[in-house]
Amino acid sequence: MGAWGTPLFSDDLAADLRSEFRDLIGDGCSASQAVEKLKAEYRESLDDPDESPVFWLAIAAVQWDLGHIDPTTQRMAIEILERGGDLARWDDPKDRKKREKVLFELREKLESSPPKPKRVSKNIKEANSWEIGEVVGFRLLSGKWTLFRTIGYHEDK
């Protein structure tokens, strides 16, 4: 996982967490249920001193943006911000200054009243009924036939 900029979600871990949290809320989870699922999935990141702050700050930010606040997550993020956030990762003084601004704005946001909860659409995944090994024929516009054999499935977000 890595960061490509100082904004909060210019980080692989933060961007993944934002997407997965939204999906969980769309699937009907409460904010606290979603956090518990993400904690289980990202246990290694929570054990990493560089990634743990990113986890809590990203989750708190997306919760606030969606109006689905978990008080425990909000408290954890504010505690991290009080300790200086994740500034230890930023060696370049210019980047560090930019990140300080991002974290200051996040703290102001987290200490303000959140917006009303927003409805998050359920993420519908495509499905088919083809069996592994099944052969499917498809007629092309030219009138010729082509055959496809199912060798596996790929599921993506």
Solvent accessible surface area in square Angstrom, and as a share of the most:
residue,aa,sasa,rsa
1,M,138,0.61
2,G,31,0.30
3,A,45,0.35
4,W,162,0.57
5,G,22,0.21
6,T,14,0.08
7,P,72,0.45
8,L,15,0.08
9,F,36,0.15
10,S,16,0.10
11,D,4,0.02
12,D,58,0.30
13,L,1,0.01
14,A,0,0.00
15,A,27,0.21
16,D,56,0.29
17,L,0,0.00
18,R,93,0.34
19,S,49,0.32
20,E,20,0.09
21,F,0,0.00
22,R,100,0.36
23,D,35,0.18
24,L,31,0.15
25,I,15,0.08
26,G,12,0.12
27,D,76,0.39
28,G,63,0.61
29,C,21,0.12
30,S,53,0.34
31,A,11,0.08
32,S,56,0.36
33,Q,100,0.45
34,A,0,0.00
35,V,4,0.03
36,E,100,0.45
37,K,107,0.45
38,L,1,0.00
39,K,53,0.22
40,A,66,0.51
41,E,110,0.49
42,Y,22,0.08
43,R,133,0.48
44,E,150,0.67
45,S,9,0.06
46,L,31,0.16
47,D,112,0.58
48,D,51,0.27
49,P,115,0.72
50,D,77,0.40
51,E,36,0.16
52,S,23,0.15
53,P,20,0.13
54,V,0,0.00
55,F,0,0.00
56,W,19,0.07
57,L,0,0.00
58,A,0,0.00
59,I,0,0.00
60,A,2,0.01
61,A,2,0.02
62,V,3,0.02
63,Q,1,0.00
64,W,42,0.15
65,D,54,0.28
66,L,8,0.04
67,G,8,0.08
68,H,45,0.20
69,I,45,0.23
70,D,13,0.07
71,P,95,0.60
72,T,63,0.37
73,T,0,0.00
74,Q,43,0.19
75,R,133,0.48
76,M,58,0.26
77,A,0,0.00
78,I,32,0.16
79,E,65,0.29
80,I,7,0.04
81,L,17,0.08
82,E,104,0.47
83,R,178,0.65
84,G,31,0.29
85,G,17,0.17
86,D,5,0.03
87,L,24,0.12
88,A,88,0.69
89,R,68,0.25
90,W,27,0.09
91,D,135,0.70
92,D,69,0.36
93,P,105,0.66
94,K,152,0.64
95,D,48,0.25
96,R,94,0.34
97,K,139,0.59
98,K,117,0.50
99,R,1,0.00
100,E,66,0.29
101,K,129,0.55
102,V,32,0.19
103,L,10,0.05
104,F,127,0.53
105,E,85,0.38
106,L,9,0.04
107,R,76,0.28
108,E,94,0.42
109,K,64,0.27
110,L,1,0.01
111,E,100,0.45
112,S,53,0.34
113,S,96,0.62
114,P,59,0.37
115,P,45,0.28
116,K,176,0.75
117,P,93,0.59
118,K,99,0.42
119,R,210,0.77
120,V,19,0.11
121,S,74,0.48
122,K,115,0.49
123,N,52,0.27
124,I,126,0.64
125,K,101,0.43
126,E,168,0.75
127,A,97,0.75
128,N,87,0.45
129,S,98,0.63
130,W,111,0.39
131,E,121,0.54
132,I,104,0.53
133,G,37,0.35
134,E,68,0.31
135,V,83,0.48
136,V,34,0.20
137,G,35,0.34
138,F,112,0.47
139,R,144,0.53
140,L,75,0.38
141,L,196,0.98
142,S,87,0.56
143,G,34,0.33
144,K,146,0.62
145,W,151,0.53
146,T,41,0.24
147,L,126,0.63
148,F,112,0.47
149,R,153,0.56
150,T,14,0.08
151,I,138,0.70
152,G,39,0.37
153,Y,125,0.48
154,H,157,0.70
155,E,129,0.58
156,D,103,0.53
157,K,134,0.57
